Amino acid sequence: MKKTILIFIVIFSFSLGIGYAQHPGPRLGPNNPKVRALKIATITDKLDLSESESEKFWPIYNRYDKLREQLFRQEKTEIRKKVKSAGGIKNITNEQALEYLTLLQEIKFKQYKIKAKLYDDLKKFLPAKKILLLEVAEHEFNRSLFEKLRRKRRKFNNKR
């Protein structure tokens, strides 16, 4: 069953790749179908989920991932863009800095809370070891994604 799921994910990612080739332009990030498929494959492979675990895991994880992405976007739009539009941290007032810092604290606390809720929800049907493996899988996925991006950037820069 695990091999069937993995094969399905690989085929799905290739079919998305063909469709993606029809629409050129960089679409990096978690909403990129290739990145999403690679993340699913990495997590599925590392966690070695049974069919019943997988049925429970993915809806919970997808909900968490969506909330995490929303908080990241909120941080990016509400803080980073404001600081950047002001010309950098050196150009904002102390009151603005305090406002942005308070907002950043709220966002980071929300991120902590959704991660804690993910763990609590997963502990109901997954052993703690698999939850720790999820952390490892996410870390390895992010590291491999950054490495691929770094290699592409080097290759691109060498062509110029």
Order of alpha helices (4+ residues) and beta strands (2+ residues): alpha-alpha-alpha-alpha-alpha-alpha
